[in-house]
Amino acid sequence: MDEKQIAKNIKKIRLKSNMSQERLAELSGLTKGYISKIEKSDKAPPLSTLSKIASALNVDITIVSAEYLESPEDMSLCIVRKGEGKKISSATLEGYHYEALAYKKSGKNMEPFILMPGFDEKAIFSHEGEEFIYTLEGVHEFIYDNKKYILNKGDSIYFDSIIPHTGRSIGKQKAKILAVMYSYKRNLRMDSIESRMRIRRRSD
């Protein structure tokens, strides 16, 4: 996939929503300068940044990263066969590669990805929610709240993603990890709907 398409999608969705860069920056917790840089870049931003932007734009992250701006299918079950994952295979702004595994499912609580961290990871991530990482191949150095943890093949870790964290591959080859990001957004939306339904029932 052409990473530049992601930048185009962000700008297109933002303009369609009549949202300024300043407003998107405010809602996403990013700076206007960084939003402008992303929209002009040939490279995709890191997953945590994409997640913040998608949340601020009130769309699923799979829409922001879509090759064509179409809504994902509304389904209760989503199967993605081997080789069907949506890959962003060239280096991103933060130096790693990733593959979206559940891009066909809209309204997800979780976002599963295959990640290949770079060897010289400098970005620090912090975003609402929780995250699970399982090391499929290689050695992954995970840094969480300034503490380092070495994750070998078969090791896993579950953490609150609001705490600053990052990671990098170490050794002769890049690590390959399964990462699942959990977002509170859908739950909050469902709680809001259920709350309104309870209010209506009381008024009835």
C-alpha positions in Angstrom: 0.0 0.0 0.0 1.1 3.6 -0.8 1.7 5.2 2.6 1.0 8.6 1.2 -2.6 7.5 0.8 -3.0 7.5 4.6 -1.9 11.1 4.7 -4.4 11.9 2.0 -7.2 10.0 3.8 -6.5 12.0 7.0 -6.8 15.3 5.2 -9.8 14.2 3.2 -11.7 13.0 6.2 -10.8 16.1 8.2 -12.0 18.5 5.4 -15.1 16.5 4.9 -15.8 16.9 8.6 -15.2 20.7 8.3 -12.4 20.3 10.9 -9.4 22.6 11.0 -5.9 21.3 11.7 -6.0 23.2 14.9 -9.2 21.4 16.0 -7.8 18.0 15.0 -4.7 18.7 16.9 -6.7 19.7 20.0 -8.9 16.6 19.8 -6.0 14.2 19.2 -3.6 15.7 21.7 -1.1 16.4 18.9 0.3 19.7 17.7 -0.9 21.5 14.7 2.6 21.4 13.2 2.7 17.6 13.6 -0.8 17.2 11.9 0.4 19.4 9.1 3.6 17.3 8.8 1.6 14.1 8.6 -0.7 15.4 6.0 2.2 16.4 3.8 4.3 13.3 4.4 5.0 10.4 2.1 5.2 8.1 5.2 2.5 6.9 7.6 2.6 7.9 11.2 3.0 5.3 14.0 0.0 3.2 15.1 -0.5 5.1 18.3 -0.7 8.4 16.4 -3.1 6.9 13.8 -5.3 5.7 16.6 -5.5 9.2 18.2 -6.2 10.8 14.8 -8.9 8.2 13.9 -10.5 8.7 17.3 -10.5 12.5 16.9 -12.0 12.1 13.4 -14.6 9.7 14.9 -13.8 7.0 12.4 -12.3 3.5 12.6 -8.6 3.3 12.2 -9.1 0.9 9.2 -10.8 3.7 7.3 -7.9 6.1 7.9 -5.5 3.5 6.6 -7.7 2.3 3.7 -6.3 2.2 0.2 -9.7 3.5 -1.0 -12.0 5.5 1.3 -14.8 3.0 1.9 -16.4 2.0 5.1 -15.3 -1.5 6.4 -17.9 -4.2 6.3 -20.5 -4.3 9.1 -20.2 -7.9 10.3 -20.2 -9.9 13.5 -17.4 -12.1 12.3 -14.3 -11.2 10.3 -11.9 -13.7 8.6 -8.6 -12.4 7.1 -6.8 -15.3 5.3 -3.0 -15.6 5.2 -1.6 -13.0 2.9 -4.7 -10.8 3.0 -3.6 -8.5 5.8 -3.2 -4.8 4.9 0.5 -4.2 4.8 2.4 -1.0 5.1 5.7 -2.4 4.2 8.1 0.6 3.9 9.5 2.5 6.8 7.1 4.7 8.6 7.9 8.0 10.3 9.0 6.0 13.3 11.0 3.3 11.5 8.9 0.1 11.7 6.6 -1.9 9.5 3.1 -3.1 10.3 0.2 -5.2 8.9 -3.5 -4.7 9.9 -5.2 -8.0 10.5 -8.8 -7.0 11.1 -9.3 -4.1 8.7 -12.6 -5.6 7.4 -14.4 -5.2 10.8 -15.8 -1.8 11.7 -16.6 -0.6 15.3 -13.9 -2.7 16.9 -12.8 -2.6 20.5 -9.5 -4.1 19.5 -7.0 -3.6 16.7 -4.7 -6.5 16.0 -1.5 -5.9 14.0 1.8 -7.7 13.0 4.6 -5.3 13.8 8.3 -5.4 12.9 10.0 -2.8 15.1 13.2 -1.0 13.9 16.6 -1.5 15.4 16.9 2.1 16.5 13.5 3.0 17.9 13.4 6.5 19.4 9.7 7.4 19.6 7.9 7.2 22.9 4.2 6.2 22.7 1.4 6.9 25.1 -2.3 6.5 24.3 -5.5 5.6 26.0 -6.4 1.9 26.4 -4.6 -1.4 26.9 -2.2 -3.4 24.7 -1.1 -7.0 24.4 2.2 -8.0 22.6 3.3 -11.5 21.7 6.8 -12.1 20.2 6.5 -14.3 17.1 10.1 -14.1 15.9 13.4 -12.6 17.0 14.2 -10.6 20.1 12.2 -7.5 21.2 13.4 -5.0 23.7 10.4 -3.4 25.3 10.7 -0.3 27.3 7.9 0.6 29.7 8.0 3.5 32.1 11.8 3.7 31.6 12.3 0.1 32.4 13.7 -2.4 29.9 12.3 -5.9 29.3 13.7 -8.5 26.9 11.0 -10.5 25.1 12.1 -13.6 23.2 10.1 -15.8 20.9 7.0 -17.0 22.7 7.1 -14.3 25.4 4.1 -11.9 25.8 3.3 -8.8 27.8 0.0 -7.0 28.6 0.0 -3.4 29.8 -1.8 -0.1 30.2 -0.8 1.9 27.1 -1.2 5.3 28.7 2.2 4.7 30.4 5.0 5.9 28.1 6.4 2.9 26.2 8.5 1.9 23.1 10.4 -1.0 21.8 13.0 -2.1 19.2 14.4 -5.1 17.6 17.8 -6.4 18.9 20.0 -9.0 17.4 20.7 -9.8 13.7 17.2 -9.7 12.4 14.1 -7.7 13.1 11.6 -9.0 15.6 8.1 -9.9 14.5 5.4 -9.4 17.0 1.6 -9.7 17.3 0.2 -6.5 18.9 -3.4 -6.0 19.9 -4.5 -2.5 20.9 -7.7 -2.1 22.9 -9.6 1.1 22.8 -12.2 2.4 25.2 -14.0 4.4 22.5 -16.6 1.8 21.5 -17.3 0.9 25.1 -17.8 4.5 26.0 -20.1 5.0 23.0 -22.1 1.9 24.0 -22.3 3.1 27.6 -23.6 6.5 26.4 -26.3 4.7 24.3 -27.3 2.5 27.1 -27.4 5.5 29.4 -29.7 7.4 27.0 -31.9 4.3 26.8 -32.2 4.1 30.6 -33.1 7.8 30.7 -35.8 7.2 28.1 -37.2 4.2 30.0 -37.4 6.3 33.2 -39.2 9.1 31.4 -41.6 6.5 29.9 
